[in-house]
């Protein structure tokens, strides 16, 4: 999901959504939003809508004309800072706010052009919004509001009963630095960067990955100032990282993505980003932990948002009050939220409701610095200055004092980082090349080869790594650690990209060795192919060329299997570069052949090596079909299948040979003789038990056949 500040991206999304409306529907929507006076072509209507959405006075008038439920829906989208919402979640929130009209408020916003359907990639044109909702599903259909539109409804009164604020006397408020969840998401990002997480077809976690997240010592460790524990914090970190764009789903796998620009030098943009993403997390619960939603909707996005909105209602500017008892919030959710009760454990549900609210506010929102807490006859909570800025329209808090020198690199390659100087930007930079080992008041990281390689592959250089450590270090990086980083960087395999290159293929490896020694080529691609170090043409006057080859052409059949079924002769005139890379995976070269003859041989050992590299019998059949024109030969199939077949048996048999295949067919099929013979060994031979031999002789004699 693009950030709310990316205006052009949201303009394109609105343009794409409107272009999918059938013309009659588009004219109805534009008539309510723009109110054109003349007939206009559809393309111009879309552009008129976009220009109107960027006109605050016009949008203010359209919002003022809306019924209260529709205005509240826009206000909720604005305060959540997440433009895209499921229709079912918006209906749930409006119902809790006293508007049980169902889809009607959303339909009104769609008709006026202030909301747009979030279409799938290949969605058909929409004739009516009701038909779109029916095809997409009322529960899971999604809509979005252009951030410029939602912002005009942000001051709408949501109608919460403002809870009476309490004064706490001498009780001291407690709040955090807001870094804990950023650190945990960075740690999950590292784990996914090193080993992507595969999801099931239902987009749930496999048991192996779930267990890894639940048992990880660093992710499961309590924050330095934990007030209330939450279940499965590692799973929440993974889901939260996906919702915020730190990791992305690609072909069924969660993979790391670049840290977003909001992870900058100050805390506010990063926390705003995480707050918007938190309302998109569904498969988790503060009390039960990982809770995939098989059908229906999770109560987490709506109940959590409503709990914080109640605190926002109590955050009155200019007053020191605003402390709220979590029991008040739990009671309100119990009475008004349509599905929150069903999401709680059945036993002592109302008591567990208070536990749920405390776990969400004190276990999730408190470490994110959205709320502060005080203990005065139980826990009391209120929004922090950052929380008031994000949820109640308060001013942006001043940036915390900067402490640039906040880390210490130790001679054993461990890094000690004091949280006072950590920023989201520094967390992201350190995560790219150092592994987090502890997230306490003083965090610890480890410099190792794996993370150094990943950092270099992500675009960092050794100089930038050392610069980060020295810039933020209390002391220069120890020379032993600098040398260690330099050795890891030197050992890393580098990829050289040539915009164009001429590959020179030699008949033998010795010819390539001679060309390298003479400086004609300098880079070995295979044991017989080389090229110059800059990718340019070599000096052809030093080479005797016998042909050329288009390496971009489709692979051709260029392998002949000898009569023994294991020796492969390669036709050098029709082979290609891919063959050179493929053949070594499943066969070994035959030594002693004369120049110009290239042969390789498959063996049990070579095919075992191929299977260990991931090749299956189907892969081998496909390769031989493409290269030799037929599947894997019989000896090769024996090498692959032998370990999986039943053990062979040895036995002595009495064999009877018949004069013809037709006679044998009759002998095997006729019930009288079929009972006297055993397995058929060939076209004219069958096995006969010695005890049945005389009876078979008599039957054959009756047919006029004498058994010799």
N, C-alpha and C positions, 0 to 999 in steps of 0.2 A: 504494500500500500504506500503510495507516495506521501511525503510529509504534507501537512496542511499548508505550509508556506510556499509550496511549489505551485504557483498560480497557473503557469502554462500547462503543467501536467493535468491539473484539474479541469482547465478549459478544454483540453483534448478529450478528457473522459466525458464531460457534458456533451461535447460535440458528437462523440461516438454514440452516446445513448440517444440523443435526439434524432440522429440520422437513422436509427432503427425503428422509429415510430412510423406507422402508416400515415399517409398524408392527412387524412381526416383527423386523426388523433393529434398530429403535430399542430394542425391549425387550431384545434380546440385549446391545447396547452398554451400556444403562443398568444391566442386571443385573450387568455386570462392574465398572462404575465406581461406581455408587451402592449396589448391592445392596439394593434396596427389599424390605421385608417384606410389603407388601400390593400388591394390584393397583391400578394408578394410571392415569388417562387419559393419552394421549400428550402433551397440552399440558403437563400437570404434570410428566411425565417430563423434558421438555426443561428446564424451570425447575429441577428437582432437579439435573440435570447441571451447570447454570451455577452453582448454589450450591456444588456439590461442587468445581468447579474453583477456586473462591475459598477453599477450605478447605485450607491448607498441610499439616496433619497427615495428612488423608486422602490427599492427592496424594502425600505422601512414602511412605505405605504402598503405594499403587498402583505407584509407580515402583520401589520395592524388590522388588515381586513380578514385575517384568518380567525377561525374559531379558537377558543382557549386551548383545547387539546392539541391542535396542530402547532400552535405557538410553543407549547411546552415541549413537544417532540423536537422542534428545532433547537430549543434552549438546551435540552438534554444532550443533543449531538454536539452542541458548541462547548458545553462545560466538560464533556468527556474528551474533547480534543481528538476524537476519532471520527472522521467524516462518514465512514462506511459502517452500517449496522444491519443486523438481521431484523427483518420485519417482526418476527416473533418476540425479540427482546424489546423492541420499542413498544409493542402492544402491552407487554408485561409491565414496563415502567409506567406507561400511561394509566393502566388499570390500577397500579398501586397509588398513583396520584389522584385517583377518583374519577377516571375517565374510562369506563368499561365499554366504549363504543367499538372495540375491535379494530378492524382494518380501516374504518371510516376516516380517522384523522390522517393516516398515511395516504389514503386515496386522495384526500383533499390536497395534500402537499404535492402529490404527483400531478394532479390536474392543473395546479397553478405553476408548475415548473420549478418549484423550490426544492423538490426531491427528484432524483432520477433512479430508475432501476439499475442495479449493478449486473449487467448482462454477462452471460457466459460468452466464450469466444465465438461460437457458431450459432448464437441465438437467432431465431427467425424474427421477421418484422412483427411489431406489436400492434394489434388492432384495438384492444381494450386492456386496461390495467388489470381487470379481473381475470382475463384469460392468461395474462403473463403470470399473475400470482398463482393461479391454479396449476400451471405447468411447472413453475419453479418450486412450489410448495410453500404454504403459508408460513410454516415454521422457519424454514431455512432460506427463503428468498431474501435478497439483500438490496438495500437502497443506500444512496449516498447523497449528501448535501455538499454543494460547493462551499468550501470554508468561508468565502466572502459572504455567502448567504447566512450560514449558521451564526456567524459572528454578530449579525444584526439582531438576533433574538437572544443573545447571551444574558441580557439583563431581565428577561422575563421572570416574573414571580411564579415559582413552581407550586406554591400553595402548601409548603410543608408547615405543619404546626411547629413553630419555633420552640425548642425545648428550653425550659428555664435554665439560664446559665448559673453556675455555682461559683462562689468564691472559696478558695481553698486555704485561706489564712496563711500559715507559715509553710505549707507544703511546697516543695521545690519542684518545678517542672523538669522533666527529663526529655531530651531530644538527641538525635544522632547526627552524624556527619552526612548521612544520605548515601554513603558509598557501598554499603554492604551488598545490595542486590546488583549493583554495577559490577562489583568484583566477582560475584557468583556467576553472572551471565558471561563475564569474560572467561572464567574458568571453563564453563560449558562450551563456549566458543572454541577454546583450545582443544578440548576433547574431541569435538566434532571435526575440527580442522585436521586432527591426526587420524581419526577413525570415524568416517561418516556413519550416521545412525539410519538404518533401514527401517521403514514402516511397513506394516501389513497392508493388505488391500483395503481394509477398513480404516486406514490411517491411524492405527494404534501402534504402540511400542511392542517390539518383540520382548519376550521374557528376559533374554540375555541383556539387552540394553537397559531394560527397566531395573534389573538387579544391579547393574553397574552404577546407575544413577542413585539408587537407594542406599548402596553400601559405600559409596565414595566417601572417604574420611573427611576430606576438605569440604565437600559440598554439604555433608550432613552435620558438620561441626556447628555449634551454636554461635551466633554473632557475639561480639564483645559485650554488647549491652542488651542481651535478650530479655524481654519481659514475659513473652508467651511463646512457646514453641509451636511450630506448624509442621504438618505431616509432609513428608517427601519434598523437602526444599530443592533437592537436585532435579526432580521432575518439573517442578514449577519453573526452575531456572531455564530448563530446556524449552518448555512451551512458551515461556515469556520471551526468550531469545528469538524463537521463530516468529512470534507475533510482532516483535520490534524490528525484524529484518536483519538481525545479526546472523542468523542462519536461515537458509532457504531450502524449500523442498525442490529437488531436482531428480526426476525419474525415479520416484519412490524412495529417495534418500535425502536426509537432512545434511546439508553441506554448509561450511562456513562461508560468510560473505564479508566484504569490507566493512570496517566500522563506519557508522554513519557520521555525517558532518556534525550532528548534534552532540556527539561526544567530543566537546571542545575543551577550552580552558576553564569554563565555569560550569557549575553544577546544574543550574536551572534548565537549560535546554535538554540535557540528558534525562533529568527526572521527568520533565514534561513528555519526552518521548516514551519513557517507560510507563508513565501513568496512562497515556493513550493506549499503549499496547496491552496493559493489564486488563482492560475491559474486553479484550479479544480472546483472553485465555478461558477455555471452557472445560478441558478434560482434567481438572484438578479441583480439590476441595480443601479448605484449611484444616478440617478435622479428619477426613478420610484419605487425603493424599491423591494419588493418581486415580481418577474416576472418569474413564472414557464414557462419552454420552452416546449410547447406542441409538436412541430415538428421542425426540423432543428436544428440550433446551436445558442447558446448565443454568442454575440459579446464580452462579458466581458473578458473571458480568453485571447483572441487574441488581442483585442484593448488595454487592460491594459498592457499586456506584451510589445507590440510594443511601447507604450508611454514611458515606462521605458527604453527600448532599445535605443530610440532616445536620452534620457538623458545620457545613458551610452556612446553613441557615442560622446557626447559633453564633457565627463569627461576626459580631456587630462591630463596625469600625469605631475606634475611639473608646472602647470599653475594655476593661480588664477581665470581664466575665467571658463566658463562652465555653466553660468546662461542662462536659456532658457525661452522664453516667451511661456506660454501654448497655445497661439494662433497659434504658429508655429507648435506645435504638432497636434492641432485640424485640421489645414489646411492640414497637411500631411496625417492624417487618412482619411479626407474627400476625398482626391484625390486617395488614394491607397488602403484603406481597402475595400474589395468587399461587405461587408454586414453591415458595421458600420452605414452607413447613414440610412438603413432600420430599425435599432434598435432605432433610435432617434425619439422623438415625431415629428409629421409631421409639426406642426406650428413652423416656424422660426427654421428649423432644423439646419442650419449652426450656428446660434447663440447658440442654445442648445448644439452644438458640443463642443464649448469652455466651456460651463457650465459642460458638462460631463467630459472633461479632467481635469478641476479644481477640480471637486468633487472627481475624482479618485485619483489624485496626492496629493491634499491638504487634502482631507477627509479620505482617506484610507492609502496611502503610507506615508504621512507625520507623522501621529500618530505612524506608525510602524517604524519610523526612517530610512526609505529608502531614503527620500528626505528632503532637507531643503528649506526654502522659504524666500523671501525678498520682500518687497513692494517698488517698484521703477517704477512709472508710470504703476501701476497694479502689479499683482503678477508675480514674476520670481522664477524659481525653478531650482535646480540641485541636483545631488546625494550627500548624506552624505558619510562620510568615510565608514560606514557600507554598504550603497548602492553600493559604488564603489567596495567594497570587493565582494559582492554577484553578481553584474551584470557586472562589468567591469574588473574583475581580479585583483583588488587592494589588498594590504596587509590587513590582519585581524586587525581591530582596537584594541588598547590596552583596557583591561578591565577597567571599571570605578572603582574609589576608593570604597572600601567596608566600609559600615557602619553597623556593625552587630547589634548594639542596636538601633532598629528603630521603636519599637512599645511600646505602653503603655496600660496596662490592667487596666481599671477603675473599681471602686467598683460596678457599676451597670451592670457589665458583658459585657460592650462594649469595643472594642479594637480600639485604634487609631494607624494607621500605616503611617509613613512618607515615601514618595515614594523614597527618596534618598537611603534608605537602602533596598528597595525591589529588589528581584531577582526572576527569573522564578521559581526557586526551592522553595523559601519561599511562593510565590503566590500559588503554588500547595499544599504545606503542610498546609497552613492556610485554603485553600478552603475545605479541607477534614473534618474540624471540626468546622469552624466558618463561619457564613453567611455574605457575603458582603452586606453592606447597602449604601455605598457611595464611588465613585471613583474619588474624587477630588484630589487636591494637597496633602492633608492628607486623606487617605482612612479610612473608618470606617467599622468595622465588629461587629457582635453580637454573643456572645456565648449563645446557647440555647440547649434545650434537644434534639430536632430533629437532628441537625447537629452533636451533640456529639454522638448520637446513630449511625448515618451513619458513622462517623469517626471510631468508635470502630468496627463496622461491616466490615469496609474496611481493618482492620488489625492493626489499631493504638491501643495503650494502654493508660490508664490514665497517666502513667508516661511519655510516649512520648509526649502527648499533653502538659503537664506541662513543660516538658523540652524545647519544642519549644517556649513557651511563655516566659519562664525565660531566655533562651539563647539569644533571640532577644529583650527582654524587657529592658527598661531603669530602671525599678524598678521591684522587685519581684512581682509575682502574689499576689494580696490581698488575705488574708486568707479566707475571705467570698466567693470569687470567686472560690478558690481552693476547699473549702467545697462543693460548688454548683456543680462543675464538678464531685467531688467524689460521691455525691448523685445520679447524673444522671448515672454515670457509675455503681453504685451498683444496680440501679433499672432496668438496661437493662437486658432483657431476654437473658440468655446465652444458647448456644447449647452445649451439652456434647456428644462427639462422642465415641462410644464403638466399638472396632474392632470385638467383639463377646460378646453376653450376653444371659443369660437364664432368660426368663420371667416366673414368677410364677403367675398363675391365681387361684384366690380363688372363692369359691362358692358365698360368700356374701361380701359386703363391710365391715361388722363387722369382718369377718375372716381376711381381709387385715389389719384392724386397730389393731387387736390383734398381727399379725405377725410383724407389724412395732413397736409396743410397746415392743415386746420381742427382737427386733434387728435382726430378721431373714432376713427381707428385709428393705430397707431404702428409696427407691425412688418409689413414686407412679406414675405409667404410666396412669392408669385409676382408677375408683373407686373400681375395683376388681383385678387389675394386678399391680404387683410390681417387683422390681429387686434390687440387691445390689448396693451400691453406686459406686463400681468399675467395675460393669458388670460381675463379676465372679459368679460361681455357689454358691447358698446359702448352708447352712448346712442342707442337706436333712434329717438328722436323726430327726430333729425337725418338719418335715412335713409328712403328710400322703398323699402319691401320689395316685391318682386314674386313671391317664392316662397322656399321653403326646401329644403334637400337633406340627406339622410343620407349623410355621407361614409363611414360604415362599411358601407353597402350594397355588394353585389357590383357590379363594373363592368358597365356596359351598353353596347350598341352605340350609339354617338353620333357616328359619322363617316360622311359620305357622300362617295364618290369621284366627281368630275365626269367628263364624257365624255372629257376629255383625258387621264385616267388619272394626272394628277399633282397636281391641285388637290383639296384635302380641305376640305369644309365641316363645321364642328363644330356639333352641336346642343347649345346651351348649357343647355337644360332638362334634358338627360339626361347631361351630362358630369360628371365627378367630379374630385376633387383629384389622383388619380394621373394622369389624362390631362394635367393641366397640367404635371406633371413629365416625362411620357413624350414629349409631342409635340415639345418643343424639341430632342430628341435626333435626330430624323429628318426634320424639316421646318422651313421658315422661314415667318414670317407674311407674308401678302399685304397690302401697304399700299394705302391709298386706299379701303377698303371702307366702306360707310355704317355708322352705329351699329347694333348688333344683329346684324350679319353677321360671323362669324368664319371666316376661311379661312386655310389654310396650304398650302404647295406643296412637294412633294418635288422634288429635283434631284440630278444626279450629285454635286454638292458636299455636299448635306445627307446623302445616304446614305453617302458616303465618311466623313463625320464620325461617323455612327452605327456604321459598321464599325470605325473606329478606337477607339470606345468599347467594343467587344467584342460588338456585335450581329451575328449571323450571318443568312444568308438564312432559315434556319428560324425564328429569332427574329422577323424582320420578318413572315414569313408568319403566325406565331402572333399577333402584335400586330394585323395587319389583320383576321385571322379573328375575333378577339375584339371589335375596335372597329368594323369595317365589315361583317363577315359574309362576307368572302371573302379569299383570300390577296392578297399584294402584287400590284398591277396590273402589266400587261405592261411599261409604260415603266419602272417601278421595277425589275423583274427585269432589264431591259436595262441599267440603270445599274449594277446589282450584278455581273452576269455578264459584261458586255462586256470588261473587262480580262482575263478568263480564257479567252475564246473564240478560236478560230482566226481568222485574218484573212479577211475576206470577199473574194470575187473578182467581177470584172465581165467579161462576155462577150456576144457577139451570137449569137442563136439564131433558127432558122427554126421557127415555131410552126404547128402544124396544129390547127384547131378542129373537133371532131366535133359532129354534130347533137344528141347526148344523152349523158348519163353512162353509160347502158347500152352504147352503141356504143363509148365510150372504154374501158370495162372489158373488152369483148371484144377490142378491138385490142391492149390491153396484155397480155392473158393468152394469146391465140392465138400459138403459137410462130412461125408464119410471119411475122406482123406484129410480134411482140415484138422480133424481131431487127432490125427496121427503125426502131424508134422509140427515143427517149431518155427522159429523166425526164418524169414527168407533172407539169404545172404547175397543174392544177386539175381540177375535175370533168369538163371537156370539152376540155382542151387538153393536147397533148404536144409535146415537142421532137423534131424530125426533122433528122438530118444531111442537108445538101443533096445529098450523093452518093447517098442512099437514097431521094430524093424520087420519081424516076421509077419505081423498082421498087414503091414503096408505091402509086403511082397505078395501076399495072397490077393489083396484088392487089386494091385496092378496086374497080376496074372489074369484075373477075371476080365480085365480090360484088354488083354492081349499084349501086355508089356512085361517082359521078363527083367527083374532087377538083378543085375550081375553082382 
